[in-house]
Amino acid sequence: MDRRKFFKAQIAGTAILASSGLVFKADAKNLPTQSKESPDILDVDVLVVGGGSAGHVAAIQAGRMGAKTVLLERNSQLGGTTTTGGVCFPGLFHAWGKQLISGIGWELAKKTREIDCKPLQDFSVANKGHVYYHVDINGQLYSLLAEEACLDAGVSLAYYQFPEKVTDTADGWLVDVVGQGVSYQLRCKQIIDCTGGATVAGMLGMERMREETRQPGTHVVIYKGFNHAVVNKNRKKIQQMYDEAIKDGRLQPGDTWGGNPMQPIGSTRGNVNHVYGADSSTAATQTQTNLSGRKSILRMLKFLKTIPGCEKASIDRMMTETASRETYRIKGERVLTVNDYTSGRVFKDSLCYSFYPIDLHEKGGVKPKKLKPGTYPTIPRSCLIPKGSKNFMVAGRCVSSDRLANSAARVQASCMAMGQATAVTAVLAAKKGITPGDVDLAEIRTELKKHNAIVIGELQDAKPKTNEAQTMKGGKILVDAAAAQAVGSWAKGSSYTPAIGSSYLHDDNKSKGENSLTFNVKVEKPGKYAIKLFYSTHETRANNVPVKLNIGDQVYNVTVNQQVSDDGGFVLGEFDIQDEAKVLITNGGTQGFVIVDGLEITPVKEKI
């Protein structure tokens, strides 16, 4: 190609990339390129359709492996059920004292908690109900971090776009992409369908499964404005009023789960209704589903305002769309059965773990069926490949499975693990010019481990590492600052002799509002304990250091003046501690240096 033709081709390639509406980092090394066959086609390695729980993780993984990756998402943000659906408590990453899912999904969930200065719960506890192991996160923050991670990985991202037509080629797929004011073609080596209902697989005529009656969806909503004291005094009356409202049609079954009117009053997560017939398969069914969900919310709000203690009820937070639990599933090379799942069967081609009770939602509500202790279900590659297909995988809720197995495997952490596993498989297949089912399993697992995913047979102990910085001295527990979970830019200091350990931490009077230290303190016996924060005093210290203590169900907020002290520190208070306490120290709103030497926890003797 002569110089003139070369520059003409370069300009044409840049033009189609710009007109596609794809957003990317300008310095990314793995951007789509102009096809050699046609200047109007973009060449990519991996196309991920759907940016939900599985899709955004798949795209990040593919991008981090250097693949030219495009992610198409029909909505306005990444995260799917976790963000747009409002189920902002993904799980389960842990079970029976082990961590079974890690990798990119865990990385983002954990980072979200850290930025929000919220410590994680103790996952080494093995005898709690499954709700305990969910990770409550800020869904809006999660979507921002997911988007950032995609772009940092070199992913080319587009919202409000979707494949209109997909055509099989000799070495992959030709995809016609459309969006409002946008139309272009992509040629890709591999497709990962993360649409939740295997929409792309359906376009290609691949076999899908679906029940006549689907599980109800939920339109997440949190109500506020309650006088709980009055509500609690009138629980019986409220139930009677609810039953009457159902009878006369002011409310409909599903406006609460199982006919419990207390659920929308007490819920802090908003998972409080059942939208029967919920279906996100098409624009038409999603529209009808959203309307049904919103009507349910409005009926409930009107009812709440008529009952004692709820006269000032209003909506605190409501998601933009109703989340569906069940639509289509692919018919894969293998169908995962409920017996496979509940027995923890390990297949030759298992790529990741999954964990959740069998969780089928029905008209009477939901009664999760627990798995036996020590059971760790797995997801095989053969359930992620549509039967008879090539260069195509799925991840997420549309995994090949029977209805009961799917009711457990569909949850977010499992979808994240599937997304990462399919991406590794698809990228390796693209590099080798083979179909995903032919990629060496050992190579897939090796690559997954490089990216911090947990592979079959290598469960990780969820118990926190032994904390040598927590010591006993004269019946007192001493916790060095080095033992705290640090967020932000804390500096180590030694200009004065610390009371605990060999050094102390300080914020250098910078990055205000960005630094935090979380202490996780365990006591051997339940009882009353005094907690003292140690630091050095000076006129340059902050006089308004915020400290938050989480002890059982109670939260205590204390402000510490570090310009003065009582014998090297300040007693935060005396607290009844059953097993553990979390102490969060931040530098938000402070002026001056924030110093943290450590904590002293002293048993308080009962007065006779």
C-alpha positions as CSV (number, residue, x, y, z in Angstrom):
1,M,0.0,0.0,0.0
2,D,1.4,3.4,-1.0
3,R,1.6,6.3,1.5
4,R,-1.6,8.0,0.2
5,K,-3.7,4.8,0.4
6,F,-2.3,4.1,3.9
7,F,-3.4,7.4,5.3
8,K,-6.7,7.2,3.5
9,A,-7.3,3.8,5.2
10,Q,-6.2,5.2,8.6
11,I,-8.7,8.1,8.3
12,A,-11.5,5.7,7.3
13,G,-10.8,3.4,10.2
14,T,-10.8,6.4,12.6
15,A,-14.0,7.6,11.1
16,I,-16.0,4.4,11.6
17,L,-14.7,4.0,15.1
18,A,-15.9,7.6,15.9
19,S,-19.3,7.1,14.2
20,S,-19.9,3.9,16.1
21,G,-20.6,5.7,19.3
22,L,-18.2,3.4,21.2
23,V,-16.5,5.1,24.1
24,F,-12.9,4.1,25.0
25,K,-9.7,5.4,26.4
26,A,-7.6,7.2,23.8
27,D,-4.4,5.5,24.9
28,A,-5.9,1.9,24.9
29,K,-3.8,-0.6,23.1
30,N,-6.6,-3.0,22.3
31,L,-9.1,-0.8,20.4
32,P,-11.2,-2.1,17.5
33,T,-9.5,-1.8,14.1
34,Q,-10.7,-1.3,10.6
35,S,-11.4,-4.5,8.8
36,K,-8.9,-5.3,6.0
37,E,-11.9,-6.5,3.9
38,S,-14.0,-3.4,4.2
39,P,-13.4,0.1,5.6
40,D,-16.9,0.1,6.9
41,I,-16.4,-2.8,9.3
42,L,-14.7,-2.8,12.7
43,D,-12.7,-5.9,13.7
44,V,-12.7,-7.1,17.3
45,D,-11.7,-10.2,19.2
46,V,-14.5,-10.5,21.7
47,L,-18.0,-9.0,21.6
48,V,-19.8,-9.1,25.0
49,V,-23.5,-8.4,24.8
50,G,-25.1,-7.2,28.1
51,G,-23.3,-5.4,30.8
52,G,-25.0,-6.9,33.8
53,S,-23.5,-9.1,36.6
54,A,-21.8,-11.4,34.1
55,G,-21.2,-9.0,31.2
56,H,-19.2,-6.2,32.8
57,V,-16.9,-8.8,34.5
58,A,-16.4,-10.7,31.2
59,A,-15.5,-7.5,29.3
60,I,-13.0,-6.4,32.0
61,Q,-11.4,-9.8,31.9
62,A,-11.1,-9.9,28.1
63,G,-9.7,-6.4,28.1
64,R,-7.1,-7.2,30.7
65,M,-5.9,-10.1,28.6
66,G,-5.3,-7.6,25.8
67,A,-8.2,-8.7,23.6
68,K,-9.9,-6.1,21.4
69,T,-13.2,-6.1,23.3
70,V,-16.5,-4.4,22.7
71,L,-19.3,-4.3,25.4
72,L,-22.8,-3.4,24.3
73,E,-25.4,-2.6,27.0
74,R,-29.0,-1.7,26.3
75,N,-29.4,0.4,29.5
76,S,-27.6,3.5,30.8
77,Q,-25.1,1.8,33.3
78,L,-23.3,-1.4,34.0
79,G,-24.1,-3.8,36.8
80,G,-27.6,-5.0,35.8
81,T,-29.5,-6.5,38.7
82,T,-26.9,-5.0,41.1
83,T,-27.4,-1.5,39.9
84,T,-30.3,-0.9,37.6
85,G,-32.3,-3.6,39.3
86,G,-31.5,-2.3,42.8
87,V,-30.4,-5.6,44.3
88,C,-27.3,-3.9,45.6
89,F,-26.3,-6.8,47.9
90,P,-24.5,-9.3,45.6
91,G,-23.7,-12.7,46.8
92,L,-22.6,-15.3,47.6
93,F,-18.8,-15.2,47.5
94,H,-18.5,-17.2,50.7
95,A,-19.9,-20.4,52.2
96,W,-19.1,-22.8,55.0
97,G,-16.1,-20.7,56.1
98,K,-14.5,-20.7,52.7
99,Q,-14.3,-18.1,49.9
100,L,-15.4,-19.8,46.7
101,I,-15.7,-16.8,44.3
102,S,-13.1,-14.1,44.0
103,G,-11.6,-12.4,40.9
104,I,-13.0,-9.3,39.3
105,G,-16.5,-9.3,40.8
106,W,-15.1,-9.6,44.3
107,E,-12.5,-6.9,43.6
108,L,-15.2,-4.4,42.6
109,A,-17.5,-5.3,45.4
110,K,-14.7,-5.0,48.0
111,K,-13.5,-1.7,46.5
112,T,-17.0,-0.3,46.7
113,R,-17.1,-1.0,50.4
114,E,-13.6,0.4,51.0
115,I,-14.4,3.7,49.3
116,D,-17.6,3.9,51.3
117,C,-15.5,3.3,54.4
118,K,-17.6,0.2,55.3
119,P,-15.8,-2.8,56.7
120,L,-16.8,-6.3,55.5
121,Q,-18.4,-8.8,57.8
122,D,-16.6,-11.8,59.1
123,F,-17.1,-14.5,56.5
124,S,-15.3,-17.1,58.5
125,V,-18.6,-17.6,60.5
126,A,-20.1,-20.7,59.0
127,N,-23.5,-21.1,60.7
128,K,-25.4,-18.0,59.7
129,G,-28.4,-17.8,57.3
130,H,-27.5,-17.1,53.6
131,V,-28.6,-13.4,53.9
132,Y,-25.7,-12.7,56.3
133,Y,-23.2,-13.4,53.5
134,H,-24.5,-10.9,51.0
135,V,-22.3,-7.9,50.5
136,D,-24.3,-4.7,50.9
137,I,-22.9,-2.1,48.6
138,N,-23.7,1.3,47.1
139,G,-25.1,0.4,43.7
140,Q,-24.4,3.7,42.1
141,L,-20.8,3.7,43.2
142,Y,-20.4,0.1,42.0
143,S,-21.6,1.1,38.5
144,L,-19.0,3.9,38.4
145,L,-16.2,1.6,39.4
146,A,-17.3,-1.1,36.9
147,E,-17.3,1.5,34.1
148,E,-13.9,2.8,35.2
149,A,-12.5,-0.8,35.3
150,C,-13.8,-1.5,31.8
151,L,-12.2,1.6,30.3
152,D,-9.0,1.1,32.1
153,A,-8.9,-2.4,30.6
154,G,-9.2,-1.0,27.1
155,V,-12.8,-2.1,26.6
156,S,-14.8,-0.1,24.0
157,L,-18.2,0.5,25.6
158,A,-21.5,1.6,24.2
159,Y,-24.8,2.1,26.0
160,Y,-28.2,2.0,24.3
161,Q,-26.9,-0.3,21.5
162,F,-27.7,-3.9,20.6
163,P,-27.1,-6.4,17.8
164,E,-29.8,-6.2,15.1
165,K,-28.5,-9.1,13.1
166,V,-25.8,-11.7,13.6
167,T,-24.3,-13.7,10.8
168,D,-22.0,-16.7,11.0
169,T,-18.7,-16.4,9.2
170,A,-15.9,-18.8,8.5
171,D,-13.9,-17.6,11.5
172,G,-16.5,-15.8,13.8
173,W,-19.4,-13.5,13.4
174,L,-20.5,-10.4,11.5
175,V,-22.7,-8.3,13.7
176,D,-25.0,-5.4,12.7
177,V,-25.2,-3.1,15.6
178,V,-27.9,-0.4,16.0
179,G,-28.8,2.3,18.5
180,Q,-30.5,5.7,18.4
181,G,-28.8,7.5,15.5
182,V,-26.1,4.7,15.2
183,S,-25.7,1.8,12.8
184,Y,-22.5,0.0,12.0
185,Q,-21.0,-3.5,11.6
186,L,-18.6,-5.5,13.8
187,R,-16.7,-8.5,12.9
188,C,-15.7,-10.6,15.9
189,K,-14.0,-13.9,16.6
190,Q,-16.1,-14.7,19.7
191,I,-19.4,-13.7,21.2
192,I,-20.3,-13.9,24.9
193,D,-24.1,-13.5,25.4
194,C,-24.7,-12.0,28.8
195,T,-28.2,-10.7,28.2
196,G,-29.9,-12.7,30.9
197,G,-32.3,-14.3,28.5
198,A,-29.8,-15.5,25.9
199,T,-31.2,-13.0,23.4
200,V,-28.4,-13.3,20.9
201,A,-28.5,-17.1,21.1
202,G,-32.2,-16.9,20.3
203,M,-31.6,-14.6,17.3
204,L,-29.3,-17.3,15.9
205,G,-31.9,-20.0,16.4
206,M,-30.1,-21.8,19.2
207,E,-32.3,-23.9,21.4
208,R,-33.5,-22.2,24.6
209,M,-35.6,-23.4,27.5
210,R,-38.4,-21.5,29.3
211,E,-41.2,-22.3,31.8
212,E,-44.8,-21.5,31.1
213,T,-45.0,-19.8,34.5
214,R,-42.0,-17.7,35.4
215,Q,-40.8,-16.7,38.8
216,P,-42.2,-13.3,39.8
217,G,-39.9,-10.3,39.4
218,T,-39.3,-7.5,42.0
219,H,-39.4,-3.7,41.6
220,V,-37.1,-2.6,44.3
221,V,-38.4,0.2,46.5
222,I,-37.7,1.6,49.9
223,Y,-40.4,3.5,51.7
224,K,-39.9,6.0,54.5
225,G,-41.8,8.2,57.0
226,F,-42.9,5.6,59.5
227,N,-43.5,5.9,63.2
228,H,-42.3,2.5,64.1
229,A,-43.5,2.7,67.7
230,V,-47.1,3.2,66.6
231,V,-46.7,0.6,63.9
232,N,-45.5,-2.0,66.4
233,K,-48.5,-1.3,68.7
234,N,-50.9,-1.9,65.8
235,R,-49.5,-4.9,64.0
236,K,-52.6,-7.0,64.4
237,K,-54.8,-4.1,63.2
238,I,-52.5,-3.4,60.2
239,Q,-52.7,-7.1,59.2
240,Q,-56.5,-6.9,59.3
241,M,-56.5,-3.7,57.2
242,Y,-54.2,-5.4,54.7
243,D,-56.4,-8.4,54.4
244,E,-59.4,-6.1,53.8
245,A,-57.5,-4.2,51.1
246,I,-56.7,-7.4,49.3
247,K,-60.3,-8.5,49.5
248,D,-61.7,-5.2,48.1
249,G,-59.1,-4.9,45.4
250,R,-57.1,-1.8,46.7
251,L,-54.1,-4.2,46.9
252,Q,-53.3,-7.2,44.9
253,P,-51.4,-10.4,45.8
254,G,-47.7,-9.8,45.2
255,D,-47.8,-6.2,46.5
256,T,-46.0,-7.8,49.4
257,W,-44.4,-11.3,49.7
258,G,-46.7,-13.8,51.2
259,G,-49.2,-11.3,52.5
260,N,-47.0,-9.6,55.1
261,P,-47.7,-5.9,55.3
262,M,-44.8,-5.4,57.7
263,Q,-42.3,-6.2,55.0
264,P,-42.4,-2.9,53.1
265,I,-42.4,-1.0,56.4
266,G,-39.3,-2.6,57.8
267,S,-37.2,-3.4,54.7
268,T,-33.9,-1.5,54.2
269,R,-33.1,-3.3,51.0
270,G,-36.4,-2.8,49.1
271,N,-36.8,-6.4,48.0
272,V,-40.5,-6.3,49.1
273,N,-42.9,-7.2,46.2
274,H,-43.6,-9.8,43.6
275,V,-44.4,-8.8,40.1
276,Y,-46.2,-11.8,38.6
277,G,-45.4,-12.5,34.9
278,A,-42.3,-10.4,34.9
279,D,-40.4,-10.8,31.6
280,S,-37.4,-8.9,30.4
281,S,-37.2,-10.9,27.1
282,T,-38.3,-8.1,24.8
283,A,-38.9,-4.3,24.8
284,A,-42.6,-5.0,24.9
285,T,-42.5,-7.4,27.8
286,Q,-40.1,-5.3,29.8
287,T,-42.4,-2.2,29.3
288,Q,-45.4,-4.2,30.6
289,T,-43.3,-5.6,33.5
290,N,-42.1,-2.1,34.5
291,L,-45.7,-0.7,34.4
292,S,-46.9,-3.6,36.6
293,G,-44.1,-3.0,39.1
294,R,-44.8,0.7,39.3
295,K,-48.5,0.2,39.7
296,S,-47.8,-2.2,42.6
297,I,-45.6,0.4,44.3
298,L,-48.2,3.1,44.0
299,R,-51.0,0.8,45.4
300,M,-48.8,0.0,48.4
301,L,-47.9,3.6,49.0
302,K,-51.6,4.6,49.0
303,F,-52.4,1.8,51.4
304,L,-49.5,2.6,53.7
305,K,-50.8,6.1,54.2
306,T,-54.1,4.8,55.6
307,I,-52.6,2.7,58.4
308,P,-51.5,3.7,61.9
309,G,-48.0,5.1,62.1
310,C,-47.6,5.3,58.3
311,E,-49.6,8.5,57.6
312,K,-46.5,10.3,56.4
313,A,-45.2,7.4,54.3
314,S,-43.4,8.3,51.1
315,I,-40.9,6.7,48.7
316,D,-37.3,7.0,49.7
317,R,-35.7,5.2,46.8
318,M,-37.1,3.3,43.8
319,M,-35.4,1.6,40.9
320,T,-36.1,2.6,37.3
321,E,-37.1,-0.9,36.2
322,T,-38.5,-4.1,37.5
323,A,-35.9,-6.9,37.8
324,S,-36.8,-10.3,36.4
325,R,-35.7,-13.5,38.0
326,E,-36.3,-15.9,35.1
327,T,-36.7,-15.8,31.3
328,Y,-34.9,-18.0,28.8
329,R,-32.0,-20.4,29.5
330,I,-29.9,-22.0,26.8
331,K,-29.9,-25.7,26.0
332,G,-26.2,-26.3,26.4
333,E,-23.9,-29.2,25.7
334,R,-24.9,-30.2,29.2
335,V,-27.9,-29.2,31.4
336,L,-27.0,-28.6,35.0
337,T,-29.6,-30.3,37.2
338,V,-30.8,-29.5,40.7
339,N,-29.2,-32.8,41.8
340,D,-25.9,-31.7,40.3
341,Y,-26.1,-28.4,42.1
342,T,-27.2,-29.6,45.6
343,S,-24.7,-32.5,45.6
344,G,-21.8,-30.2,44.7
345,R,-20.9,-32.3,41.7
346,V,-17.6,-31.5,40.2
347,F,-17.4,-32.0,36.4
348,K,-14.3,-32.6,34.4
349,D,-14.8,-29.2,32.7
350,S,-16.0,-27.3,35.8
351,L,-14.6,-23.7,35.6
352,C,-16.0,-21.9,38.6
353,Y,-18.0,-22.4,41.8
354,S,-21.5,-21.2,42.6
355,F,-23.4,-21.0,45.9
356,Y,-26.9,-20.2,46.9
357,P,-29.9,-22.1,48.4
358,I,-32.4,-23.4,45.9
359,D,-34.4,-20.2,45.8
360,L,-37.6,-20.5,43.7
361,H,-40.0,-17.6,44.2
362,E,-43.7,-18.5,43.8
363,K,-47.1,-16.9,44.6
364,G,-46.9,-17.9,48.2
365,G,-43.5,-16.2,48.6
366,V,-40.1,-18.0,48.8
367,K,-38.8,-20.7,51.1
368,P,-35.1,-21.2,50.3
369,K,-33.9,-24.8,50.5
370,K,-30.5,-24.8,52.2
371,L,-27.6,-26.9,50.8
372,K,-25.9,-29.4,53.1
373,P,-22.9,-28.1,55.0
374,G,-19.7,-28.4,53.0
375,T,-21.4,-28.5,49.6
376,Y,-19.9,-26.3,46.9
377,P,-21.7,-26.5,43.5
378,T,-19.7,-25.9,40.3
379,I,-20.5,-24.6,36.8
380,P,-19.0,-26.6,33.9
381,R,-17.9,-25.1,30.6
382,S,-20.4,-27.4,28.8
383,C,-23.3,-25.5,30.5
384,L,-21.9,-22.2,29.0
385,I,-21.8,-23.3,25.4
386,P,-25.1,-23.6,23.4
387,K,-25.5,-27.1,22.0
388,G,-23.9,-27.5,18.6
389,S,-22.5,-24.0,18.5
390,K,-19.1,-22.6,17.8
391,N,-17.3,-19.4,18.7
392,F,-20.2,-18.6,21.1
393,M,-20.6,-18.7,24.9
394,V,-23.1,-17.5,27.5
395,A,-22.7,-16.3,31.0
396,G,-25.1,-15.4,33.8
397,R,-28.7,-16.3,34.4
398,C,-29.1,-17.9,31.0
399,V,-26.7,-20.8,31.9
400,S,-27.9,-24.2,30.7
401,S,-29.7,-25.5,33.8
402,D,-33.0,-26.9,34.9
403,R,-35.4,-24.5,36.7
404,L,-34.5,-25.4,40.3
405,A,-30.7,-25.3,39.7
406,N,-31.1,-22.0,37.9
407,S,-33.0,-20.5,40.9
408,A,-29.7,-20.8,42.8
409,A,-27.1,-20.4,40.0
410,R,-28.6,-17.1,38.8
411,V,-27.4,-15.0,41.7
412,Q,-24.9,-12.2,41.1
413,A,-21.6,-13.6,42.5
414,S,-22.1,-16.8,40.5
415,C,-22.9,-14.8,37.4
416,M,-19.7,-12.8,37.9
417,A,-17.6,-16.0,38.2
418,M,-19.2,-17.3,35.0
419,G,-18.5,-14.0,33.2
420,Q,-14.8,-14.2,34.1
421,A,-14.5,-17.8,33.2
422,T,-16.2,-17.4,29.8
423,A,-14.0,-14.4,29.0
424,V,-10.8,-16.2,29.7
425,T,-12.0,-19.1,27.5
426,A,-13.2,-16.8,24.7
427,V,-10.0,-14.8,24.6
428,L,-7.8,-18.0,24.5
429,A,-10.0,-19.4,21.7
430,A,-9.7,-16.1,19.8
431,K,-6.0,-16.1,20.0
432,K,-5.7,-19.7,18.9
433,G,-8.3,-19.6,16.2
434,I,-10.4,-22.4,17.8
435,T,-13.8,-22.7,19.3
436,P,-14.3,-22.4,23.1
437,G,-15.0,-26.0,23.7
438,D,-11.6,-26.9,22.3
439,V,-9.5,-24.7,24.6
440,D,-7.3,-26.6,27.0
441,L,-8.9,-26.7,30.5
442,A,-5.6,-26.5,32.3
443,E,-4.7,-23.3,30.3
444,I,-8.1,-21.7,31.2
445,R,-7.6,-22.4,34.9
446,T,-4.0,-21.2,34.9
447,E,-5.1,-17.9,33.3
448,L,-8.0,-17.5,35.8
449,K,-5.6,-17.9,38.7
450,K,-3.4,-15.1,37.2
451,H,-6.5,-12.8,37.5
452,N,-7.2,-13.8,41.1
453,A,-10.2,-16.1,40.3
454,I,-10.7,-19.2,42.4
455,V,-10.5,-22.4,40.5
456,I,-12.0,-25.8,41.3
457,G,-10.3,-27.6,44.1
458,E,-8.6,-24.4,45.5
459,L,-11.1,-22.9,47.9
460,Q,-9.7,-20.2,50.1
461,D,-10.0,-20.0,53.9
462,A,-12.4,-17.2,54.7
463,K,-11.1,-16.9,58.2
464,P,-9.1,-13.7,58.6
465,K,-5.3,-14.2,58.7
466,T,-4.0,-14.5,62.2
467,N,-3.6,-11.0,63.5
468,E,-0.2,-11.0,65.3
469,A,-0.8,-7.2,66.0
470,Q,-3.7,-8.1,68.4
471,T,-2.0,-9.1,71.6
472,M,-3.0,-9.7,75.2
473,K,-1.2,-7.8,78.0
474,G,-2.4,-7.9,81.6
475,G,-5.9,-9.0,80.6
476,K,-6.2,-6.2,78.1
477,I,-6.4,-6.6,74.3
478,L,-4.0,-4.4,72.4
479,V,-4.5,-3.8,68.7
480,D,-1.8,-2.1,66.7
481,A,-2.7,0.4,64.0
482,A,-0.9,-1.9,61.6
483,A,-3.7,-4.5,62.2
484,A,-6.4,-2.1,60.9
485,Q,-7.8,-2.3,57.4
486,A,-6.4,0.9,55.8
487,V,-8.1,2.9,53.0
488,G,-6.3,5.9,51.6
489,S,-2.7,7.2,52.0
490,W,-1.7,6.6,55.7
491,A,1.9,7.2,56.5
492,K,3.9,5.3,59.1
493,G,5.5,7.5,61.8
494,S,8.0,6.9,64.6
495,S,8.9,10.4,65.9
496,Y,7.5,9.5,69.3
497,T,7.5,6.2,71.1
498,P,4.1,4.5,70.4
499,A,2.1,3.0,73.3
500,I,1.2,0.0,71.1
501,G,3.5,-1.7,68.6
502,S,6.6,-0.3,67.0
503,S,5.1,2.6,65.0
504,Y,1.9,4.6,64.5
505,L,-0.1,5.9,61.5
506,H,-0.9,9.5,60.5
507,D,-2.7,11.1,57.6
508,D,0.0,13.7,57.0
509,N,-2.8,16.3,57.2
510,K,-3.8,15.5,53.6
511,S,-6.4,13.7,51.6
512,K,-9.2,14.7,54.0
513,G,-12.3,12.5,53.7
514,E,-10.4,9.8,51.8
515,N,-8.6,8.0,54.6
516,S,-10.0,5.5,57.0
517,L,-8.8,2.7,59.3
518,T,-11.1,-0.1,60.4
519,F,-10.2,-2.2,63.4
520,N,-11.8,-5.6,63.8
521,V,-11.6,-6.6,67.5
522,K,-12.5,-10.0,68.8
523,V,-13.1,-10.8,72.5
524,E,-12.9,-14.2,74.0
525,K,-15.8,-13.8,76.4
526,P,-19.0,-11.7,76.2
527,G,-19.0,-8.8,78.6
528,K,-18.6,-5.1,79.1
529,Y,-15.3,-3.6,77.7
530,A,-13.8,-0.1,77.7
531,I,-12.3,0.8,74.3
532,K,-9.5,3.4,74.3
533,L,-7.9,5.0,71.3
534,F,-4.2,5.8,71.7
535,Y,-2.4,8.8,69.9
536,S,0.1,11.5,70.6
537,T,-1.1,15.0,71.4
538,H,0.1,18.2,69.9
539,E,-1.4,21.5,68.9
540,T,-1.1,20.5,65.2
541,R,-3.4,17.5,65.8
542,A,-7.1,17.5,64.7
543,N,-9.6,18.3,67.4
544,N,-12.6,16.6,65.7
545,V,-11.6,13.1,64.6
546,P,-14.7,11.1,63.8
547,V,-14.9,7.5,65.2
548,K,-17.7,5.1,64.5
549,L,-18.2,1.9,66.5
550,N,-20.3,-1.0,65.2
551,I,-21.1,-3.4,68.1
552,G,-23.8,-6.0,67.5
553,D,-26.9,-4.1,66.2
554,Q,-25.8,-0.8,67.8
555,V,-23.8,2.1,66.2
556,Y,-22.0,4.7,68.2
557,N,-20.4,7.9,67.0
558,V,-17.7,9.6,69.0
559,T,-15.6,12.7,68.2
560,V,-12.0,12.8,69.6
561,N,-9.9,15.9,70.3
562,Q,-6.4,14.8,69.6
563,Q,-4.9,18.0,71.0
564,V,-5.5,16.6,74.5
565,S,-5.5,13.1,76.0
566,D,-6.0,11.1,79.1
567,D,-2.8,9.1,79.7
568,G,-1.9,8.8,76.1
569,G,-5.3,8.5,74.5
570,F,-9.1,8.8,74.9
571,V,-11.6,6.3,76.2
572,L,-14.3,6.0,73.5
573,G,-16.7,4.4,76.0
574,E,-17.8,1.2,77.7
575,F,-19.7,-1.3,75.5
576,D,-21.4,-4.6,75.8
577,I,-19.5,-6.9,73.3
578,Q,-20.7,-10.4,72.6
579,D,-17.9,-11.5,70.2
580,E,-16.5,-8.6,68.1
581,A,-16.5,-4.9,67.6
582,K,-15.6,-2.8,64.5
583,V,-14.1,0.6,65.1
584,L,-13.9,3.0,62.1
585,I,-11.6,6.0,62.3
586,T,-11.7,8.5,59.4
587,N,-10.2,11.9,58.6
588,G,-13.3,13.4,57.1
589,G,-14.0,17.0,58.0
590,T,-10.8,17.2,60.2
591,Q,-8.3,20.0,60.3
592,G,-4.9,19.0,61.5
593,F,-3.0,15.7,61.7
594,V,-5.0,12.6,62.5
595,I,-2.8,10.1,64.5
596,V,-3.7,6.5,65.2
597,D,-1.4,4.4,67.4
598,G,-3.8,1.6,68.3
599,L,-6.7,0.5,70.5
600,E,-6.8,-0.9,74.0
601,I,-9.8,-3.0,75.0
602,T,-10.1,-3.5,78.8
603,P,-12.7,-5.7,80.5
604,V,-14.9,-3.7,82.9
605,K,-15.4,-5.3,86.3
606,E,-18.9,-5.4,87.6
607,K,-19.4,-3.2,90.6
608,I,-20.6,-5.0,93.7
